[in-house]
């Protein structure tokens, strides 16, 4: 892992311009369905709660395959949702990473096959916006994963579950949620590191 993750983030994002991507760009293959839609230039992800089940609604860029990269997006939640980023989704390995952010100022990094699972960790107060918009950033380089909220470094994890794959966003609907769970994503930026 890099010894100065915040400096590493600043160095990466300042040395080359970001590849600013539109969710409407058909070359990346963003899912379109009742749960994954384009609203006012943003990508809206939603899910309906079901009794007795937690529903994870993923919306993927089906035609992407990133290896070493920075994945940054602004996420707006409307109330007490859990939402976040999916990266390195690999259908051959049936694996992916989930960077979950909860409205109670906690975050979690998890893999779909549970080879790695961190505990819910409270983000530093200065990192998490009390407003509804937060900038989420993942740096994936080799087996090292660096997580940031609002440009504040959270943690570094080394894990070899999967080292390449698709990107996406998701929301999570819990049985206790009242009505549709929705998150809006905007300002998608990618920096390739390879």
N, C-alpha and C positions, 0 to 999 in steps of 0.2 A: 504493500500500500504506500501511497504517497505520504510523506511526513507532514506536509502542510496542505491539507485538502482545500481550504479556503483560497490559498494562494494559487493552487493548481486550477481551481475553478476560474479564478480571475484571469490567469494566464491563458487558459484554453479559449475562453469566451472573448478575449480581447485580441488574440493573435490572428484570428480569421473571422470573417463575417459569418453569421449564422445562415443556415439554409432555412429561410422563413417559408413555412409550408401552409398552403391553403387546404382546409378540410374538403373543399369542393374539387380539389385536384383529383381527377379520375385516375391518374397514373399510380397513385398510392393505394387505391381500392378501399377507401373507407366504407365500412358497412353502412347500409341504409335499411332501416326496418322501423317498426313502431317504437323500438327502444333506442335506436340510433338515428338521429336526424339532424339536418342543418337548419338552424334558426338564427336569422339575422347575422350570418357570417360565422357563427359559433357552431360547435358540435355539441349537441345536447344528448345526454345519455340518461335514460330513465328506466325504472323498474317498478312493478306493482308488488306490494307485500303479499305474502300468502301465509295462511294460518299454519303454524307448525314448521315453517321452513325459512331458511335464509336464502335469498335469491341474489346471486351475483350476475349482473347483466354486463357482459363485456361487449365493447364495440371496437373492432380491430381495423387496422390498415392492412388488408389482406395481401397486398403486393409489395410489402416492405420486408427487408432482411438486413438488420443492422448487426454489426459485430462490436467494434470499439466506437463509442459515440457518446454525445451529450444529448439528452432528451429533456426539453423544457417546455412547459405549458402553463398557462394561467387557468386555474380551476375556481369556479364560482359555485357555491352551494347555497341553497335557498333556506335551509333550516338544519336540523340535526342529522345530516347524512354522513355516511361513510362512502368515500369515493377515492379514486386515485388512478395511477398509471399501471399499465401492463407493459412489460418489455421482455425481449429475448424469448418470445413465444415460439416454441419449436414443436411442430406437430409430429415430427419423426420421434422425438424423445418424449412426447406428451408432457412437456414441461414449460414453465413460464415463471417470471417473477412478478409479484404484485407489491406495489408501493401504496399502502392504504393510509389515508389520512382521515381521521375522525373529527367531528365537530367539537369534541371535548379536549382538543389540543393534544391528542395522542396520534402516533403514527406506528406503522408496523411494516416490516419487509417480510414477505413470505414467498415460498415457492409452491407451485401447484401440487408437486408430489411430496411436499413436506420434508425434503431433505434438509432444508434450512427454515427455521421460523424464529424470528426474534419476538420478544415479549413486547406488548404495547409499551411504548416509551413516551413520556411527556416531552413534547417539544419545548425548548426554552421559550419563555414568555415573549422575548423580543423577536423570536423567529415567526411565531404564529400570529397572523392578523386576526384581530377580533372582528374585523369586517368579513364579508363573505368571499372575497377574492384572495387567493394565495397562489404564488408561483411555485410550482413543484419542479425539481430538477433531479435527474438521475445521471450520473457519469458511470458508464460501464466500460471498463478497460481491463482486458484479460479476465482474470477471475475476481477482480476488485470492483465493488459497487459502492459509490459514494452518493449519499442522499442529502438534499438541501430543501429547505422551505424558505421562500422569500430571500434567497441568496445567503441564508445562514446555514452553515454546515451542521448536520445532525449526527451522522455516523458513517463508518466504513465497514463493509462486510466482504469477506473473501469466501466465495462459494463457486463450485464448478458444475452446478446442475445443468446449465445451458449457457453457451457463450455467443449465441447468435439467434436472430429471429425477428418476428414481427413486433410492432408497437401497437398500443391501444389504450383506451381509457375504460373505466367501469364505475358503476355504482352498486351498492349493496343494500337490498331491502330486507329489513328484519320483520318478523311477525308483528312486532309492537308498533311499527310505523303506521301512521295514519295517512292514507292516500299515497299517491305516487311519489317515489323518491327520484329527485332530479339533480343533475349537475351539468353545468355548462363549461365547455373548454374552449379556450381561445389563445391566440398568440403562440402558436406552435413553432418551435425552433429546434433545429437539429444541427449539431456540429459533428462531422465525421472525424474520427481520430486515427483511422487507418490509412 
